[in-house]
Amino acid sequence: MASVLRHSAKFTSGISSSLAACARNGTACAFPCHAFRHRNSSTSSKIRVDLDSSTGVAVMTLQGPPVNSMCMDFLTDFAISMEKLELDKNCRGLILTSAVPKVFSAGLDIMEMYGKGPEHATVFWRAVQEMWFKLYSSNMVTIAAVNGSSPAGGCLLALSSDYRIMADNPRYVIGLNEAQVGIVAPFWLKDNMVQTLGHRQTEKSLQLAQLYSAPDALKIGLVDKLVPEEKVLSTATETMAKWFSIPDHSRQITKSMMRKQTIDKFLSNRETDINNFANFVTKDSIQKSLGTYLAKLKKKKA
Ligand SMILES: CCCCC/C=C\C/C=C\CCC/C=C/C(=O)SCCNC(=O)CCNC(=O)[C@H](O)C(C)(C)COP(=O)(O)OP(=O)(O)OC[C@H]1O[C@@H](n2cnc3c(N)ncnc32)[C@H](O)[C@@H]1OP(=O)(O)O
């Protein structure tokens, strides 16, 4: 709870924060103040949200270096930001992107799963579920502007969005590589992938823990569009306009109809899934796999 309060994202007036920035720098404000009239920003330790009320588009920027890994603070910030946006009548669409060079998100923070007991695993997994659920069931139009590598939990963010735009860079990878880490994608994430790629492609992707380069991800339909890196955000904004041309109520009902089965299955198996995760991740053999994987990640640098 303390952590929730500590990291509670505070929406502040864009005008006052810009003025404050100008005042801090001791410079004259370079932008006319009316440019900020409709902007609201919130910043927490891991996530920044900028909502432009005049367009109805919020940009959520992941800003947790070195790799935007999803630790408890990240998950808490994410859930709070989503709740605020969902309740904000001025917000119709959300773009997810990263401020960390070359990485969209490295997925779950492995340190949250390594060397921890079942109580921690329970709290952590509930927060992971909540992240997926809030995004997958969002009323907003959600677009992932994937401007870097996006393995595992990073791919989860993209998969649960309505549309995925990725930087056209063959060095950036995306996919669900859980099996490589020695863990298993949960059933709701597997279902989410099946809806996107189909059963056969998902089976191959998950069993082989495949990470696809951006061009390969486009070929199999894991992302919808590739654009040069500097155009990822502007393309997401243009794409949003297309989705906004459909009346919200009919688009939202359609989305919820398409996603209902997966959501219902998730909700009725949620507690079992948490228990399975806590039992699974605390097993000696799984801890050993996680330890080996972590050591490999660290060794990469040496
Ligand atoms: C039968 C019952 C079944 C029950 C099943 C129930 C539940 C299912 C269980 C689990 C499901 C989990 C679902 C999701 C899982 C995940 O998300 S696991 C995370 C997987 N992620 C990865 O494998 C990515 C690993 N990272 C990378 O590949 C690279 O870091 C990169 C993202 C491509 C970026 O590369 P680069 O820019 O070169 O950065 P470095 O590799 O040098 O990394 C910088 C530092 O960050 C550390 N790090 C990287 N990723 C993570 C991470 N995910 N968690 C924690 N830390 C990470 C890395 O070690 C470096 O640290 P140092 O600077 O060396 O200290």
The ligand as an SDF file (V2000), in Angstrom:
LIG
                    3D

 65 67  0  0  0  0  0  0  0  0999 V2000
    2.4260  -26.3820  -15.3850 C   0  0  0  0  0  0  0  0  0  0  0  0
    2.0310  -25.1310  -14.5830 C   0  0  0  0  0  0  0  0  0  0  0  0
    2.2800  -23.9180  -15.3680 C   0  0  0  0  0  0  0  0  0  0  0  0
    1.9700  -22.7360  -14.5030 C   0  0  0  0  0  0  0  0  0  0  0  0
    2.3780  -21.5300  -15.2580 C   0  0  0  0  0  0  0  0  0  0  0  0
    2.0700  -20.4040  -14.4600 C   0  0  0  0  0  0  0  0  0  0  0  0
    2.6470  -19.2900  -14.7180 C   0  0  0  0  0  0  0  0  0  0  0  0
    3.6350  -19.0380  -15.8030 C   0  0  0  0  0  0  0  0  0  0  0  0
    4.9730  -18.6580  -15.3490 C   0  0  0  0  0  0  0  0  0  0  0  0
    5.6150  -17.6530  -15.9020 C   0  0  0  0  0  0  0  0  0  0  0  0
    5.1200  -16.8900  -17.0580 C   0  0  0  0  0  0  0  0  0  0  0  0
    5.8420  -15.6220  -17.2410 C   0  0  0  0  0  0  0  0  0  0  0  0
    5.3380  -14.7630  -18.3910 C   0  0  0  0  0  0  0  0  0  0  0  0
    6.3180  -13.7190  -18.7380 C   0  0  0  0  0  0  0  0  0  0  0  0
    7.6340  -13.9200  -18.5230 C   0  0  0  0  0  0  0  0  0  0  0  0
    8.6810  -12.9030  -18.7370 C   0  0  0  0  0  0  0  0  0  0  0  0
    8.5010  -11.7900  -19.1650 O   0  0  0  0  0  0  0  0  0  0  0  0
   10.2460  -13.4250  -18.2810 S   0  0  0  0  0  0  0  0  0  0  0  0
   11.3630  -12.2470  -18.8940 C   0  0  0  0  0  0  0  0  0  0  0  0
   11.8740  -12.6860  -20.2040 C   0  0  0  0  0  0  0  0  0  0  0  0
   12.6860  -11.6750  -20.7700 N   0  0  0  0  0  0  0  0  0  0  0  0
   13.7610  -11.9380  -21.4600 C   0  0  0  0  0  0  0  0  0  0  0  0
   14.1260  -13.0770  -21.6800 O   0  0  0  0  0  0  0  0  0  0  0  0
   14.5680  -10.7520  -21.9570 C   0  0  0  0  0  0  0  0  0  0  0  0
   15.9450  -10.7790  -21.4180 C   0  0  0  0  0  0  0  0  0  0  0  0
   16.6560   -9.5880  -21.8010 N   0  0  0  0  0  0  0  0  0  0  0  0
   17.1980   -9.4250  -23.0470 C   0  0  0  0  0  0  0  0  0  0  0  0
   17.0810  -10.2450  -23.9270 O   0  0  0  0  0  0  0  0  0  0  0  0
   17.9690   -8.1540  -23.2650 C   0  0  0  0  0  0  0  0  0  0  0  0
   18.2210   -7.5790  -22.0120 O   0  0  0  0  0  0  0  0  0  0  0  0
   17.2580   -7.1200  -24.1620 C   0  0  0  0  0  0  0  0  0  0  0  0
   15.8510   -6.8060  -23.6890 C   0  0  0  0  0  0  0  0  0  0  0  0
   17.2140   -7.6350  -25.6160 C   0  0  0  0  0  0  0  0  0  0  0  0
   18.0830   -5.7960  -24.1380 C   0  0  0  0  0  0  0  0  0  0  0  0
   19.4220   -6.0710  -24.4640 O   0  0  0  0  0  0  0  0  0  0  0  0
   20.5710   -5.0240  -24.0530 P   0  0  0  0  0  0  0  0  0  0  0  0
   20.1330   -3.6580  -24.4140 O   0  0  0  0  0  0  0  0  0  0  0  0
   21.8200   -5.5710  -24.6390 O   0  0  0  0  0  0  0  0  0  0  0  0
   20.5990   -5.0580  -22.4600 O   0  0  0  0  0  0  0  0  0  0  0  0
   21.3060   -6.1470  -21.5130 P   0  0  0  0  0  0  0  0  0  0  0  0
   20.9640   -7.5150  -21.9590 O   0  0  0  0  0  0  0  0  0  0  0  0
   22.7510   -5.8010  -21.3770 O   0  0  0  0  0  0  0  0  0  0  0  0
   20.5330   -5.8940  -20.1500 O   0  0  0  0  0  0  0  0  0  0  0  0
   20.8090   -4.7520  -19.3230 C   0  0  0  0  0  0  0  0  0  0  0  0
   20.6260   -5.1660  -17.8850 C   0  0  0  0  0  0  0  0  0  0  0  0
   19.2720   -5.5490  -17.6670 O   0  0  0  0  0  0  0  0  0  0  0  0
   19.1970   -6.8710  -17.1470 C   0  0  0  0  0  0  0  0  0  0  0  0
   17.9730   -7.5120  -17.6430 N   0  0  0  0  0  0  0  0  0  0  0  0
   17.6160   -7.7000  -18.9180 C   0  0  0  0  0  0  0  0  0  0  0  0
   16.4070   -8.2660  -18.9980 N   0  0  0  0  0  0  0  0  0  0  0  0
   15.9630   -8.4440  -17.7320 C   0  0  0  0  0  0  0  0  0  0  0  0
   14.7600   -8.9940  -17.1590 C   0  0  0  0  0  0  0  0  0  0  0  0
   13.7500   -9.4520  -17.9050 N   0  0  0  0  0  0  0  0  0  0  0  0
   14.6640   -9.0210  -15.8200 N   0  0  0  0  0  0  0  0  0  0  0  0
   15.6620   -8.5370  -15.0410 C   0  0  0  0  0  0  0  0  0  0  0  0
   16.8380   -8.0120  -15.5270 N   0  0  0  0  0  0  0  0  0  0  0  0
   16.9700   -7.9650  -16.8580 C   0  0  0  0  0  0  0  0  0  0  0  0
   20.4570   -7.5310  -17.6560 C   0  0  0  0  0  0  0  0  0  0  0  0
   20.7980   -8.6430  -16.8700 O   0  0  0  0  0  0  0  0  0  0  0  0
   21.4670   -6.4090  -17.5260 C   0  0  0  0  0  0  0  0  0  0  0  0
   21.7920   -6.2960  -16.1490 O   0  0  0  0  0  0  0  0  0  0  0  0
   23.2600   -5.8480  -15.7150 P   0  0  0  0  0  0  0  0  0  0  0  0
   23.4300   -4.4580  -16.2430 O   0  0  0  0  0  0  0  0  0  0  0  0
   24.2090   -6.8300  -16.3210 O   0  0  0  0  0  0  0  0  0  0  0  0
   23.2330   -5.9050  -14.2150 O   0  0  0  0  0  0  0  0  0  0  0  0
  1  2  1  0
  2  3  1  0
  3  4  1  0
  4  5  1  0
  5  6  1  0
  6  7  2  0
  7  8  1  0
  8  9  1  0
  9 10  2  0
 10 11  1  0
 11 12  1  0
 12 13  1  0
 13 14  1  0
 14 15  2  0
 15 16  1  0
 16 17  2  0
 16 18  1  0
 18 19  1  0
 19 20  1  0
 20 21  1  0
 21 22  1  0
 22 23  2  0
 22 24  1  0
 24 25  1  0
 25 26  1  0
 26 27  1  0
 27 28  2  0
 27 29  1  0
 29 30  1  0
 29 31  1  0
 31 32  1  0
 31 33  1  0
 31 34  1  0
 34 35  1  0
 35 36  1  0
 36 37  2  0
 36 38  1  0
 36 39  1  0
 39 40  1  0
 40 41  2  0
 40 42  1  0
 40 43  1  0
 43 44  1  0
 44 45  1  0
 45 46  1  0
 45 60  1  0
 46 47  1  0
 47 48  1  0
 47 58  1  0
 48 49  1  0
 48 57  1  0
 49 50  2  0
 50 51  1  0
 51 52  1  0
 51 57  2  0
 52 53  1  0
 52 54  2  0
 54 55  1  0
 55 56  2  0
 56 57  1  0
 58 59  1  0
 58 60  1  0
 60 61  1  0
 61 62  1  0
 62 63  2  0
 62 64  1  0
 62 65  1  0
M  END
$$$$
